Amino acid sequence: MHSVLLQNLSSPLPFPITATYCDTFWSRFRGLMLRRALAPQQGLILANPADNRMDAAIHMLFMNFDITAIWVNSQNTVVDVKLARRWHPFYIPQAAGRFVLELHPDQLPRFKVGDRIEMTHA
């Protein structure tokens, strides 16, 4: 796992978000489970091998807080955005995505379907 800086190219953020890049089964499975909190400028990127709706699904079991879930395809375009509520069984994106950005709930209004996302190594 390594850190990545996230930026919304379509609607610039007031500050870049630093996210942990999770590309193994176990790091994606754990996600933010059992963490106490998430700072507004932090998050996770769950990276899957390819665009897919089922592989991009997330669960919110054992979560202590709600999150903004943003699904991004291989072309770095947002395909879905949802407020994911703690303890909800699962969320599936409306279109195939490769990346799931798990961010602080305050980030929800800063992203919409069609936005272009930039991910760079921190």
MARBA-3410 file (N, C-alpha, C, O; in Angstrom, 1 decimal):
122
0.9,-1.2,0.0,0.0,0.0,0.0,0.9,1.2,0.0,1.9,1.3,0.6 ~ 0.4,2.2,-0.7,1.2,3.5,-0.8,0.1,4.6,-0.8,-1.1,4.4,-1.0 ~ 0.6,5.9,-0.7,-0.2,7.0,-0.7,-0.4,7.6,-2.0,0.6,7.6,-2.8 ~ -1.6,8.1,-2.3,-1.9,8.8,-3.6,-2.6,10.1,-3.3,-3.4,10.2,-2.4 ~ -2.3,11.1,-4.1,-3.0,12.4,-4.0,-4.2,12.3,-5.0,-4.0,12.0,-6.2
-5.4,12.7,-4.6,-6.5,12.7,-5.4,-6.9,14.2,-5.7,-6.8,15.0,-4.8 ~ -7.3,14.4,-6.9,-7.8,15.7,-7.3,-9.0,15.6,-8.3,-8.9,14.7,-9.1 ~ -10.0,16.4,-8.2,-11.1,16.4,-9.1,-10.8,17.4,-10.2,-10.8,18.6,-9.9 ~ -10.5,17.0,-11.4,-10.1,17.9,-12.4,-11.3,18.7,-13.0,-11.1,19.8,-13.5 ~ -12.5,18.2,-12.8,-13.7,18.9,-13.3,-14.2,19.9,-12.3,-14.8,20.9,-12.8
-13.9,19.8,-11.1,-14.3,20.7,-10.0,-13.2,20.7,-9.0,-13.4,20.0,-8.0 ~ -12.2,21.5,-9.1,-11.1,21.5,-8.2,-11.5,21.5,-6.7,-12.3,22.3,-6.3 ~ -10.8,20.7,-6.0,-11.0,20.7,-4.5,-10.2,21.8,-3.8,-9.2,22.2,-4.4 ~ -10.7,22.2,-2.6,-9.9,23.2,-1.9,-8.6,22.7,-1.5,-7.6,23.5,-1.3 ~ -8.4,21.4,-1.4,-7.1,20.8,-1.0,-7.1,19.4,-1.6,-8.2,18.8,-1.7
-6.0,18.9,-2.0,-5.9,17.5,-2.5,-6.2,16.5,-1.3,-5.9,16.8,-0.2 ~ -6.7,15.4,-1.7,-7.0,14.4,-0.7,-5.9,13.3,-0.8,-5.6,12.9,-1.8 ~ -5.4,13.0,0.4,-4.3,11.9,0.5,-5.0,10.6,0.8,-5.7,10.5,1.8 ~ -4.9,9.6,-0.1,-5.6,8.4,0.0,-4.6,7.2,0.0,-3.6,7.2,-0.7 ~ -4.9,6.2,0.8,-4.1,5.0,0.8,-4.6,4.1,-0.3,-5.8,3.9,-0.5
-3.7,3.6,-1.2,-4.0,2.8,-2.4,-4.0,1.3,-1.9,-3.0,0.8,-1.6 ~ -5.2,0.7,-2.0,-5.3,-0.7,-1.6,-5.6,-1.5,-2.9,-6.6,-1.4,-3.5 ~ -4.6,-2.4,-3.2,-4.8,-3.2,-4.4,-4.7,-4.7,-4.2,-4.6,-5.5,-5.1 ~ -4.7,-5.1,-2.9,-4.7,-6.6,-2.6,-6.1,-6.9,-2.1,-6.8,-6.1,-1.6 ~ -6.4,-8.2,-2.2,-7.7,-8.7,-1.7,-7.9,-8.3,-0.3,-9.0,-7.7,0.1
-7.0,-8.5,0.6,-7.2,-8.3,2.1,-7.2,-6.8,2.4,-8.0,-6.3,3.2 ~ -6.4,-6.0,1.7,-6.5,-4.5,1.9,-7.8,-3.9,1.5,-8.4,-3.1,2.1 ~ -8.3,-4.4,0.3,-9.6,-4.0,-0.2,-10.7,-4.5,0.8,-11.7,-3.7,1.1 ~ -10.7,-5.7,1.2,-11.7,-6.3,2.1,-11.7,-5.5,3.4,-12.8,-5.2,3.9 ~ -10.6,-5.2,4.0,-10.6,-4.4,5.3,-11.1,-3.0,5.1,-11.9,-2.5,5.9
-10.6,-2.4,4.0,-11.1,-1.0,3.8,-10.9,-0.1,5.1,-9.9,-0.1,5.7 ~ -12.0,0.5,5.4,-12.0,1.4,6.6,-12.7,0.7,7.8,-13.0,1.4,8.8 ~ -13.0,-0.6,7.7,-13.6,-1.3,8.8,-12.9,-1.1,10.1,-11.6,-1.1,10.2 ~ -13.6,-0.9,11.2,-13.1,-0.8,12.6,-12.3,0.4,12.9,-11.8,0.6,14.0 ~ -12.1,1.3,11.9,-11.4,2.6,12.2,-12.4,3.5,13.0,-13.6,3.4,12.8
-11.8,4.3,13.8,-12.7,5.2,14.6,-13.2,6.5,13.9,-14.3,6.9,14.1 ~ -12.3,7.0,13.0,-12.7,8.2,12.3,-11.9,8.3,11.0,-10.9,7.6,10.7 ~ -12.2,9.3,10.2,-11.5,9.6,8.9,-11.5,11.1,8.8,-12.5,11.8,8.8 ~ -10.3,11.7,8.6,-10.2,13.1,8.5,-10.7,13.5,7.1,-10.7,12.8,6.1 ~ -11.2,14.8,7.0,-11.8,15.2,5.7,-10.8,15.2,4.5,-11.3,15.1,3.4
-9.5,15.3,4.8,-8.6,15.3,3.7,-7.9,13.9,3.5,-6.9,13.8,2.8 ~ -8.5,12.9,4.1,-7.9,11.5,3.9,-8.9,10.6,3.3,-10.1,10.9,3.3 ~ -8.5,9.4,2.8,-9.4,8.4,2.3,-8.6,7.2,1.8,-7.4,7.0,2.1 ~ -9.4,6.3,1.2,-8.8,5.1,0.6,-9.2,4.9,-0.8,-10.2,5.5,-1.3 ~ -8.3,4.3,-1.6,-8.7,3.9,-3.0,-8.6,2.4,-3.0,-7.6,1.8,-2.8
-9.8,1.8,-3.3,-9.8,0.3,-3.5,-9.7,0.1,-5.0,-10.6,0.4,-5.7 ~ -8.6,-0.5,-5.4,-8.3,-0.7,-6.8,-8.5,-2.1,-7.2,-7.9,-3.1,-6.6 ~ -9.4,-2.3,-8.2,-9.6,-3.6,-8.8,-8.9,-3.8,-10.1,-8.5,-2.8,-10.7 ~ -8.7,-5.0,-10.5,-8.0,-5.3,-11.8,-8.6,-4.7,-13.0,-7.9,-4.3,-14.0 ~ -10.0,-4.6,-13.1,-10.6,-4.1,-14.3,-12.0,-3.5,-13.9,-12.5,-3.6,-12.7
-12.6,-2.8,-14.8,-14.0,-2.3,-14.6,-15.0,-3.4,-14.4,-15.0,-4.3,-15.2 ~ -15.8,-3.3,-13.4,-16.7,-4.3,-13.1,-17.7,-3.8,-12.0,-17.3,-3.1,-11.1 ~ -19.0,-4.1,-12.1,-19.9,-3.7,-11.1,-19.8,-4.5,-9.8,-19.8,-3.9,-8.7 ~ -19.8,-5.8,-10.0,-19.8,-6.7,-8.8,-18.5,-6.6,-8.0,-18.5,-6.5,-6.8 ~ -17.3,-6.5,-8.7,-16.1,-6.4,-8.0,-15.9,-5.1,-7.3,-15.2,-4.9,-6.3
-16.6,-4.1,-7.8,-16.5,-2.7,-7.2,-17.5,-2.5,-6.1,-17.6,-1.4,-5.5 ~ -18.4,-3.5,-5.8,-19.4,-3.4,-4.7,-18.6,-3.3,-3.4,-17.6,-3.9,-3.2 ~ -19.2,-2.5,-2.5,-18.6,-2.4,-1.1,-19.7,-2.8,-0.1,-20.9,-2.7,-0.3 ~ -19.2,-3.2,1.1,-20.1,-3.4,2.2,-19.7,-2.4,3.3,-18.6,-1.8,3.3 ~ -20.6,-2.1,4.2,-20.4,-1.2,5.3,-20.5,-1.8,6.7,-20.7,-1.1,7.7
-20.4,-3.1,6.7,-20.4,-3.9,8.0,-19.2,-3.5,8.8,-18.1,-3.3,8.3 ~ -19.4,-3.4,10.1,-18.3,-3.1,11.1,-17.7,-1.7,10.9,-16.6,-1.4,11.3 ~ -18.5,-0.8,10.2,-18.1,0.6,10.0,-18.6,1.4,11.2,-19.8,1.3,11.6 ~ -17.8,2.3,11.7,-18.2,3.2,12.8,-18.7,4.6,12.3,-19.1,5.4,13.1 ~ -18.6,4.8,11.0,-19.1,6.1,10.4,-19.5,6.0,9.0,-19.1,5.0,8.3
-20.3,6.9,8.5,-20.7,6.9,7.1,-19.5,7.4,6.2,-18.6,8.1,6.8 ~ -19.5,7.1,4.9,-18.5,7.6,4.0,-19.1,8.1,2.7,-20.2,7.7,2.4 ~ -18.3,8.8,2.0,-18.7,9.1,0.6,-18.0,8.0,-0.2,-16.8,7.8,-0.1 ~ -18.8,7.3,-1.0,-18.2,6.3,-1.9,-18.3,6.8,-3.3,-19.4,7.2,-3.8 ~ -17.2,6.8,-4.0,-17.1,7.3,-5.4,-16.5,6.2,-6.3,-15.4,5.7,-6.0
-17.3,5.8,-7.3,-16.8,4.8,-8.2,-16.2,5.5,-9.4,-16.9,6.3,-10.0 ~ -15.0,5.0,-9.8,-14.3,5.6,-10.9,-13.9,4.5,-11.9,-13.4,3.5,-11.5 ~ -14.1,4.7,-13.2,-13.7,3.7,-14.2,-12.2,3.8,-14.6,-11.5,4.6,-14.1 ~ -11.8,2.9,-15.5,-10.4,2.9,-15.9,-10.0,4.1,-16.7,-8.8,4.4,-16.8 ~ -10.9,4.9,-17.2,-10.6,6.2,-17.8,-10.6,7.4,-16.8,-10.5,8.5,-17.2
-10.6,7.0,-15.5,-10.6,8.0,-14.5,-11.8,9.0,-14.5,-11.7,10.2,-14.2 ~ -13.0,8.4,-14.9,-14.2,9.2,-14.9,-15.1,8.6,-13.8,-15.3,7.4,-13.7 ~ -15.7,9.5,-13.0,-16.7,9.1,-12.0,-17.9,8.5,-12.6,-18.5,9.1,-13.5 ~ -18.3,7.3,-12.2,-19.5,6.6,-12.7,-20.6,6.5,-11.7,-21.8,6.2,-12.1 ~ -20.3,6.8,-10.4,-21.4,6.8,-9.4,-20.8,7.4,-8.2,-19.6,7.4,-7.9
-21.7,8.1,-7.4,-21.4,8.7,-6.1,-22.5,8.4,-5.2,-23.7,8.6,-5.5 ~ -22.2,8.0,-3.9,-23.2,7.7,-2.9,-22.7,8.0,-1.6,-21.5,7.9,-1.3 ~ -23.6,8.4,-0.7,-23.3,8.4,0.7,-23.6,7.0,1.3,-24.7,6.5,1.3 ~ -22.5,6.4,1.7,-22.6,5.0,2.2,-22.8,5.0,3.7,-21.9,5.5,4.4 ~ -23.9,4.5,4.1,-24.3,4.5,5.6,-23.7,3.3,6.3,-23.7,2.2,5.8
-23.2,3.6,7.5,-22.6,2.5,8.3,-23.6,1.4,8.5,-24.8,1.6,8.7 ~ -23.0,0.2,8.5,-23.8,-1.1,8.7,-24.8,-1.4,7.6,-25.5,-2.4,7.8 ~ -24.7,-0.7,6.5,-25.6,-1.1,5.4,-24.9,-2.3,4.7,-23.7,-2.3,4.6 ~ -25.7,-3.3,4.3,-25.0,-4.6,3.8,-24.1,-4.4,2.6,-23.0,-4.9,2.6 ~ -24.6,-3.6,1.6,-23.7,-3.4,0.4,-24.2,-2.3,-0.5,-25.4,-1.9,-0.4
-23.3,-1.8,-1.3,-23.6,-0.8,-2.3,-22.9,-1.3,-3.6,-21.8,-1.7,-3.6 ~ -23.7,-1.2,-4.7,-23.2,-1.6,-6.0,-23.3,-0.4,-6.9,-24.3,0.3,-6.9 ~ -22.2,0.0,-7.6,-22.3,1.2,-8.5,-23.3,1.0,-9.6,-23.6,-0.2,-10.0 ~ -23.8,2.1,-10.1,-24.8,2.0,-11.3,-24.1,1.7,-12.6,-24.8,1.2,-13.5 ~ -22.8,1.8,-12.7,-22.0,1.5,-13.9,-20.7,0.8,-13.4,-20.3,1.0,-12.3
-20.1,0.1,-14.3,-18.8,-0.6,-14.0,-17.7,0.4,-13.6,-17.5,1.4,-14.3 ~ -17.1,0.1,-12.5,-16.0,0.9,-12.1,-14.8,0.0,-11.7,-14.9,-1.1,-11.4 ~ -13.6,0.6,-11.7,-12.4,0.0,-11.4,-11.9,0.4,-10.0,-11.4,-0.4,-9.2 ~ -12.1,1.6,-9.6,-11.7,2.2,-8.4,-12.9,2.6,-7.5,-13.9,3.1,-8.0 ~ -12.7,2.4,-6.2,-13.7,2.9,-5.3,-13.0,3.9,-4.4,-12.0,3.5,-3.7
-13.4,5.1,-4.3,-12.8,6.1,-3.4,-13.7,6.2,-2.2,-14.8,6.5,-2.3 ~ -13.1,5.9,-1.1,-13.8,5.9,0.2,-13.3,7.2,0.9,-12.2,7.2,1.4 ~ -14.2,8.2,1.0,-13.8,9.5,1.5,-14.7,9.9,2.7,-15.7,9.3,2.9 ~ -14.3,11.0,3.3,-15.1,11.6,4.4,-16.4,12.0,3.9,-16.5,12.4,2.7 ~ -17.5,11.9,4.7,-18.8,12.3,4.2,-18.9,13.7,3.7,-19.7,14.0,2.8
-18.1,14.6,4.2,-18.1,16.0,3.8,-17.7,16.2,2.3,-18.0,17.2,1.7 ~ -17.1,15.2,1.7,-16.6,15.2,0.3,-17.8,15.0,-0.7,-17.6,15.2,-1.9 ~ -18.9,14.5,-0.2,-20.0,14.1,-1.1,-20.4,15.2,-2.1,-20.5,14.9,-3.3 ~ -20.6,16.4,-1.7,-21.0,17.4,-2.7,-19.9,17.9,-3.7,-20.2,18.6,-4.7 ~ -18.7,17.4,-3.5,-17.6,17.8,-4.4,-17.3,16.9,-5.6,-16.4,17.2,-6.4
-18.1,15.9,-5.7,-18.0,14.9,-6.8,-19.3,14.6,-7.4,-20.3,14.5,-6.7 ~ -19.3,14.4,-8.8,-20.6,14.0,-9.4,-20.2,13.1,-10.6,-19.1,13.1,-11.1 ~ -21.2,12.4,-11.1,-21.0,11.5,-12.2,-20.5,12.3,-13.4,-21.0,13.4,-13.7 ~ -19.5,11.8,-14.1,-18.9,12.5,-15.2,-17.6,13.3,-14.9,-16.9,13.6,-15.8 ~ -17.4,13.5,-13.6,-16.1,14.2,-13.2,-14.9,13.4,-13.6,-14.9,12.2,-13.6
-13.8,14.1,-13.9,-12.5,13.5,-14.2,-11.7,13.6,-12.9,-11.5,14.6,-12.3 ~ -11.1,12.4,-12.6,-10.3,12.3,-11.4,-8.8,12.1,-11.7,-8.5,11.4,-12.7 ~ -7.9,12.7,-11.0,-6.5,12.5,-11.2,-5.9,11.9,-9.9,-6.2,12.4,-8.8 ~ -5.1,10.8,-10.1,-4.5,10.1,-9.0,-3.0,10.2,-9.2,-2.5,9.6,-10.3 ~ -2.2,10.8,-8.3,-0.8,10.8,-8.5,-0.1,10.3,-7.2,-0.7,10.5,-6.1
1.1,9.8,-7.4,1.8,9.3,-6.2,2.2,10.4,-5.3,2.6,11.5,-5.8 ~ 2.0,10.2,-4.0,2.3,11.3,-3.0,3.8,11.4,-2.8,4.2,12.2,-2.0
END
